[in-house]
Amino acid sequence: MRGLAPFVLVLLITAPAFAATLTGAASPIGERFCGPSVEAEGVLRCPGPSGVEAYIHTADGLSSISLGDPVEGYVSFGETNSLGATMEWRLSDGLPFAGVVRFRLPAEAAGEGTRDLMAVIKVAEGGRASCLVAVVDLTVNPEGRDMARRTADERAASFTCGRDEARIVGISSEWARDLVLREIP
């Protein structure tokens, strides 16, 4: 028992140093707030916290977004869509590690309006492009934005793009399941 005392003391003293402070920040995205990217033609560059930028490409009614990399890692859904007006950045000790953004897709049946998804996207890092971590179907999850934030905080920092699989979080309607399964590589 005496041999464990120094070990426990070291753990107690050093444990708080490993705890990161998770916070959020929001930035507007869209043509009014973003400028042209010099790195990629036809791409908007939207400023984010700590110099990390969101890159948006829109063509033929289809918007896609990449975080931290203007060339690779674009996330999109469906054949036509639009993005919400705000990127919610998830920060660890002030540095962005993920973003949460709304995708609005047209409903198949006339007059149904739109169907919305919240996408959790990992910020590009270490030579890896950004990628999709999770999706929340807002049509059946009234607390979907909060679910997306929690998922980003719990999963995105340790998520490895190209190795780990994106998932649907919460309840999922059939249309969202079909759409997301087609888009997840």
C-alpha positions as CSV (number, residue, x, y, z in Angstrom):
1,M,0.0,0.0,0.0
2,R,2.9,2.4,0.8
3,G,4.3,1.9,-2.7
4,L,1.1,3.2,-4.3
5,A,1.0,6.5,-2.3
6,P,3.6,8.4,-4.5
7,F,1.9,7.1,-7.7
8,V,-1.5,8.3,-6.6
9,L,-0.1,11.7,-5.5
10,V,1.6,12.1,-8.9
11,L,-1.8,11.3,-10.7
12,L,-3.6,13.8,-8.5
13,I,-1.1,16.6,-9.2
14,T,-0.8,16.0,-13.0
15,A,-4.4,15.0,-13.9
16,P,-5.7,18.6,-14.2
17,A,-3.0,19.3,-16.8
18,F,-4.6,16.8,-19.2
19,A,-8.1,18.3,-18.9
20,A,-8.8,20.6,-21.9
21,T,-11.3,23.4,-21.7
22,L,-14.0,22.8,-24.3
23,T,-15.8,25.9,-25.6
24,G,-17.7,27.0,-28.7
25,A,-17.5,30.0,-31.0
26,A,-19.7,30.9,-34.0
27,S,-18.8,32.6,-37.2
28,P,-21.0,33.6,-40.1
29,I,-20.5,31.8,-43.4
30,G,-21.8,32.8,-46.8
31,E,-21.0,35.3,-49.6
32,R,-21.6,38.4,-47.4
33,F,-19.0,37.3,-44.8
34,C,-16.5,35.3,-46.9
35,G,-14.0,36.2,-49.6
36,P,-12.6,34.3,-52.5
37,S,-9.9,31.8,-51.7
38,V,-6.5,32.3,-53.3
39,E,-5.7,28.6,-52.9
40,A,-8.7,27.2,-54.8
41,E,-10.7,28.7,-57.6
42,G,-14.4,29.1,-57.1
43,V,-14.1,28.6,-53.3
44,L,-15.1,31.0,-50.6
45,R,-12.8,31.5,-47.6
46,C,-14.6,32.2,-44.3
47,P,-12.6,33.3,-41.3
48,G,-12.8,31.3,-38.1
49,P,-11.2,31.3,-34.7
50,S,-7.4,31.1,-34.3
51,G,-6.8,31.5,-38.0
52,V,-8.6,28.3,-39.0
53,E,-10.9,28.9,-42.0
54,A,-14.0,27.3,-43.5
55,Y,-13.9,26.8,-47.2
56,I,-17.2,26.6,-49.2
57,H,-17.6,25.4,-52.7
58,T,-21.0,25.9,-54.4
59,A,-21.9,24.7,-57.9
60,D,-25.1,23.7,-59.5
61,G,-27.1,24.0,-56.3
62,L,-24.7,21.8,-54.3
63,S,-22.7,23.3,-51.4
64,S,-19.8,21.6,-49.8
65,I,-17.6,22.7,-46.9
66,S,-14.1,21.9,-45.7
67,L,-12.5,23.1,-42.5
68,G,-8.8,24.1,-42.5
69,D,-8.0,22.8,-46.0
70,P,-9.1,24.7,-49.2
71,V,-8.3,21.7,-51.5
72,E,-9.5,18.5,-49.8
73,G,-11.9,17.1,-47.3
74,Y,-15.1,18.7,-48.6
75,V,-18.3,17.4,-47.0
76,S,-21.7,17.5,-48.7
77,F,-25.1,15.7,-48.9
78,G,-27.5,15.0,-51.7
79,E,-27.7,16.4,-55.2
80,T,-28.8,19.9,-54.1
81,N,-28.5,21.5,-50.7
82,S,-27.6,24.8,-49.0
83,L,-25.6,25.5,-45.8
84,G,-26.9,27.3,-42.7
85,A,-25.7,30.8,-42.1
86,T,-23.4,30.0,-39.2
87,M,-20.5,27.7,-38.5
88,E,-20.3,26.7,-34.9
89,W,-16.7,25.9,-34.0
90,R,-15.8,23.6,-31.2
91,L,-12.6,24.6,-29.4
92,S,-10.2,22.9,-27.1
93,D,-8.1,25.4,-25.1
94,G,-9.1,28.0,-27.7
95,L,-8.1,26.0,-30.8
96,P,-10.7,24.7,-33.2
97,F,-10.9,20.9,-33.6
98,A,-14.4,20.6,-35.1
99,G,-17.3,22.5,-36.7
100,V,-21.0,22.0,-36.6
101,V,-23.0,23.2,-39.6
102,R,-26.6,22.8,-40.9
103,F,-27.2,21.3,-44.3
104,R,-30.7,22.1,-45.7
105,L,-31.9,19.7,-48.3
106,P,-35.1,19.9,-50.4
107,A,-37.8,17.4,-49.5
108,E,-38.7,14.9,-52.2
109,A,-42.5,15.5,-52.2
110,A,-43.7,18.8,-53.5
111,G,-44.7,21.2,-50.8
112,E,-42.8,19.5,-48.0
113,G,-40.3,22.3,-47.7
114,T,-36.8,21.2,-46.5
115,R,-35.2,18.6,-44.4
116,D,-32.2,19.6,-42.2
117,L,-29.1,17.8,-41.0
118,M,-26.5,18.9,-38.6
119,A,-23.0,17.8,-39.7
120,V,-20.1,17.4,-37.3
121,I,-16.9,18.0,-39.2
122,K,-13.3,17.5,-38.0
123,V,-10.9,20.3,-38.8
124,A,-8.0,19.3,-41.0
125,E,-4.8,18.5,-39.1
126,G,-1.5,16.8,-39.4
127,G,-1.6,16.5,-43.2
128,R,-5.1,14.9,-43.1
129,A,-8.0,16.7,-44.8
130,S,-11.2,17.5,-42.8
131,C,-13.9,14.9,-42.8
132,L,-17.4,14.0,-41.6
133,V,-17.5,12.7,-38.0
134,A,-21.3,12.5,-37.4
135,V,-24.7,13.6,-38.6
136,V,-27.8,14.5,-36.6
137,D,-31.2,14.4,-38.4
138,L,-33.0,17.6,-37.3
139,T,-36.4,16.4,-38.6
140,V,-36.7,13.9,-35.8
141,N,-34.3,15.2,-33.1
142,P,-35.6,18.5,-31.7
143,E,-32.4,18.8,-29.6
144,G,-30.3,18.0,-32.6
145,R,-28.0,21.1,-32.3
146,D,-27.1,20.2,-28.7
147,M,-26.6,16.5,-29.8
148,A,-24.2,17.6,-32.5
149,R,-22.2,19.8,-30.1
150,R,-21.9,17.0,-27.6
151,T,-20.9,14.6,-30.3
152,A,-18.2,17.0,-31.5
153,D,-16.9,17.4,-28.0
154,E,-16.9,13.7,-27.2
155,R,-15.8,12.3,-30.5
156,A,-14.1,14.7,-33.0
157,A,-10.8,15.3,-31.2
158,S,-9.9,11.6,-31.2
159,F,-11.5,10.9,-34.6
160,T,-9.0,9.9,-37.3
161,C,-10.2,10.9,-40.8
162,G,-9.7,8.0,-43.2
163,R,-9.7,5.4,-40.5
164,D,-12.8,6.0,-38.3
165,E,-16.3,5.8,-39.6
166,A,-18.8,8.7,-39.4
167,R,-22.1,7.8,-37.8
168,I,-25.7,9.0,-37.4
169,V,-26.4,10.2,-33.9
170,G,-29.8,10.0,-32.3
171,I,-33.0,9.0,-34.1
172,S,-32.7,8.9,-37.8
173,S,-35.5,9.0,-40.4
174,E,-35.4,6.7,-43.3
175,W,-34.6,9.5,-45.8
176,A,-31.6,10.6,-43.7
177,R,-30.3,7.1,-43.3
178,D,-30.4,6.5,-47.0
179,L,-28.8,9.9,-47.8
180,V,-26.0,9.6,-45.3
181,L,-25.2,6.0,-46.1
182,R,-24.7,7.1,-49.7
183,E,-22.4,9.9,-48.8
184,I,-20.2,8.2,-46.2
185,P,-17.2,6.8,-47.9
